[in-house]
Amino acid sequence: MGLLERLRKEWFILGIVLVIAVARLEPTVGVKGGPLKPEITITYIAVSAIFFNSGLSLKTEELTSALMHVKLHLFVQIFTLVFFPTAIWLFLQLLSITPINEWLLKGLQTVGCMPPPVSSAVILTKAVGGNEAAAIFNSAFGSFLGIVITPLLLLLFLGSSSSVPFPSIFSQLFMTVVVPLIIGQIVRRYIKDWLERKKPPFGAISSCVLLMIIYTTFCDTFANPNIDLDKFSLIIIVFIIFSVQMSFMFLTFLFSTRDNSGFTPADTVAIIFCSTHKSLTLGIPMLKIVFAGYEHLSLISVPLLIYHPAQILLGSLLVPTIKSWMVSRQK
């Protein structure tokens, strides 16, 4: 693969680096009250646009084919939204006595609370040849569940950190997440044939809006002289994220390949990716709402920004190995 092709493929990750660099050079443009007016354009318009886009692109008609595999769905959702955040919370009790930046540790907890992503787990499951229908169902269903459960988990594990009143969070979530998602689904019903023909770049649109959100978040950080991120903490967090991903992928593999599990090798592939991947597209806007006006918001966001490319990198590297295992088990 040539350099230009590689750059084109990884444009979003490069975009994250670029917007953070631009925010560092000129943070006053995207700060609250600045020329971009992020308190309106980001908090309401950008977040609503992402979820309207999600509603428009979500193929709910494809989910019915996978609906009956209840045991697999329960496994994925319980692992993602119960076991994952609880295990991270227990792990953080040990890490709290270390000199690692406390806001990055809180960020690790937010990663644990996130729902599965709509795209990456499905793409990797398809690349291996796993149960794609199950991956689509769990990614979509997990996203719907995440709209309600993720804010509850954030408030449960980090509640004392949030100064935003509970009713205020849910009213904003309803207006900027649930309503645009429902409107997107309704609009999709009327223009479904056109969408199937034209295939608009939904992923690219959401990613561009997401880059705007990341940019303004880091503008707030760099404009605040009281925030300092030490390199030691950052390096340790990167190591922890890769270790957590590898450990949880191995754990889901062990659980789903037991003799009495009832899962096929194709099911195991979907379970590995759907249970361990976390959504950046849903996560960043939700953090923006739950921790609105928080000076450490960008530090809390850092682990999720690292987790996203890490899950794609690890998943892509493991595709050939998992594929050869699945083929050997199906013979």
N, C-alpha and C positions, 0 to 999 in steps of 0.2 A: 504494500500500500504506500503510495507516494505521500510526501509531506503535505501537499495541498489537500489531497483527499482526506488525510487524517485530520487536518485542521477543520475541514468542512464538517466532518463527522462529529468532532468534539467541540463544536462552536459554542455550545452552552457553557461548558466548563471553562473555556477560555473567556467567555463573556462574564462569568462570575469574577474571575481574576481582574479583568479589565474594569468593570464597574467599581470594584473595591479600590483599585488603583486611582481611578478618576475621583472617587469620593475622598480619597486621601489627599489628592492635590487641591481640590476645591470643594470642601464640604459645605460651604455656605449656600450653594445652589439648592441642595436637596434637604436642608434642615427644616424642621417644623417652623412655619412662618416665613420660609424663604420663597424665592421666585416660583418653585414648582408647586408650592402649597400642598405638601404631601398629606396634611391632615384632612384634605378633601380628595385630591386626585388619587392618592394611594389607599387611604383608609376605606374609602367608599367606592370610588370608580374602578380602580385597578383590581381590588379584591373581588368585587361583583363581576367584573369582566372575566376573571379566571374561572369562576364557578358557573357563569352563564355558558362559557366555552366548554366546560366539563359536561354540563347538562346537554348541550348541543351535540357533543361527540360521543356520549355514552350510549352504546348499543344495548339497551336493556332487553331487546328482543332476543339477543344471543344468550342471555342468562338462563332462559327457561330450560335449555337442553342440559344444563349442568345442575339444575335445581335439586334433583333427587339424591345427589351424593352427599347426604346430610353429615355423615361421619367425618368426611374430609373437610367440609366447611367449618364444622365445629372445632376440629383440631386447629385449623389455620387461625380462625378468629380468636379462640381462647389463647393460643400461643402468642399471637400478635398483640392483643389488647389486654391480656391478664398476666400471662407468665413473663413476657418480655419486660414490661414496665416494673413489675414486682422484683424480678431478678436484678434489674439495673439499680433499683432503690436499695436493695440489700447490699449490692456491690459498692454503692456510693457511701454507705455507712462506714465501710472500711477506708475508702479514699478520703473521707472528710477529715481524717487526722493527718493527711499529707499536705505539703505546701502547694498543691495544685490549685490554681485559680478557682475560687468557689463558684463563680458565674459560669465557667466552662463546665464544671461538674453539674450545675443545674441544667445546663444545655444538654448534657448527656441524658439526664432524666427526661427532658422533653423529647429526645429522639425515641426513647422507649415508649412514650405515650402516643406516638404518631400512628396513623393507619397505614395499610399497605399502599404503594403507589399504583396508579391506573395503568402505567405503561411498562416500566422496566421489567417487572416480574413476568409479565405476559410475553414480552419480547424474548427474554432468556429462556422461558419454558418452551416457546415455539422453536427457538434455535436448537434446543436439545432434542425436541420431538416428544415432549411430555404432554400431559393432559392440559391442552390449551384452553378448553372450555371451562375447566375447573379454575384455572388461573384467572381467566376473564371474570368469572363469577365472583371469586374471592377478592379480587382487586376492586371491582365495582361495589360489591356489597360492603367490603371493609371501608371504602371511601364514604359510603352513606352512613355506616355506623360511626365512623370517625367524626362526622359533623357534630354528633351529640356526645359520644364517649370521650374523644380526645380532650375537649375543654374540661370535662368532668375529671379526667385523669390528671390534667395539668393542675387543676385546683386542688385535687386530693393530695398529690405529691409535692406541689409547690405553692399551695394555697396561701401560706403565710407571706409569700413573696409578692403576691398580687394585691395591689391597692385598688383594683377596679371592682366595683360592686358586682356581685353575682348576676342580678337581673339585667344590669347594663351590658354585661358580656353576652348574655344569651339573646337579648333583643338585637344587638348589633350582628351577632352570628346569624340570626334568623333573617335579617334584612339584607346582609351582604353575602351570605352563603346559601341558605336554604331557598329563599325566594328566587335568586338568579338561576339556581340549579333546576328548580321546578319549571321556571319560564323557559329555560333552555330545552328541557325535555318536551314541553308543549310545542315549542316552535319546531323541534325536530320532527314531530309527528306530521307536520304539514309540509315540510321541505325535505323529507327523508330521501326521496328519489333523486332530488337535485344534489343532496350531500353525497349520495352513493356514486353519482356520476362524476362530480367535480372533485371529490375527496379533498376538501380544504385542509391546509396544514395546521390542524388544531394544536398539535404538540408544540410547534414552533411559535404559534401565537401566545399560548400560555407561558412558554419559556421567556419570550420577550417582555411580557408584563411582569413576570417574576423577577427578571433582571432589574426592572425599575424599582420594585419593592426592596430588593437587596441593596441597590444603590442608595436609596433614601435612608434605609436602616443604618448603613455604614457612614453616611453623611452625619447623622446624629452622633455617632460614636466619635468620629474624628473632630467634630466641633466641640466635644466635651473634653476639657483638659484634665478632668479627674480620672479618666479611664486609661488604664495601662495594662497591656497584654504581654506577659513575659513569654519568651520563646520556649523556656523549659516546659511550662504548662501546655503549650500548643503541641509540642513534639510528643509529650506523654499522651495527650488526648488522641492524637492521630494513631499512636500505637494501640491504645485501648480500643478504639473504634474498629480497627482491623482485627484485633484479637476477639472482640465480642462477635463480630460478623462470622468469623471462621468457627468459633465455638458453637454459636447458635445454628449455623448451617449443619455442622457435624451432629449436633443434638437432634435436630429435626430428622436428619438422615437415619440416626439410630432408632428413634421412636417409630418412624414410618416404615422401617424395613424388618421390624420384629415379625416372627412367624405368625402370630395371631393378630397382626395389625389390620389385615383385610385390605391393604392398599397395594395396587399394582406398581411396577417400576415407574410408569408414566405418571401415576398419582404422586409418587415420592418426589419427582422432579418439580411438580407444581407446588408441593408442600414446602420444599427447601427454599424456593425463591419467594413465594407469597408470604411465608411466615417470618422471614428475616429482613425483607426489604421495607423501607419506610418512605413515606411520601414527602418530598420537598414542596411540590406544587400546592398541597393542602396545608402542609406544616407551617411554612413561612407566613402566609396570610393569617393563620390562626394565632400564631405567636404574636403577630402584629396587633391582633384584637385583644387577646387575653392579657398581654403585657404592654398595653397602649400607654405611651408617655413614660415608659421605663428607661432610664438612662443606660442600663446594662443590657437592653434588648439585643443589641448586635452580638455581644459576647455570648448570650444565651443561644443565639442563632448559629454560632460558629460550628459546634459539633454536627448539627444537621446539614450544614453546607459541606462539611467534610464527608459525612456519611453517604450523601447522595452519589458523588463520583466514586467513592470507595466501593459501594455495592455494585455499581456497574462494572468497575474494573475487575473486582474479584469474581463476579458472576461470569464475565466474558472469558477470563482466564480459565475458569473451571468448566466451561461448556464442553470442550473435547473430552475431558476426564469423565464427567457425568454422562455424556452421550455414550461413550464406550461401555460404561458400567450398565446403562439401561439396555443397550443392544445385547450385551452378554447375558443379562437376566431374562430377556424376552425370547432367547433361543430355545 
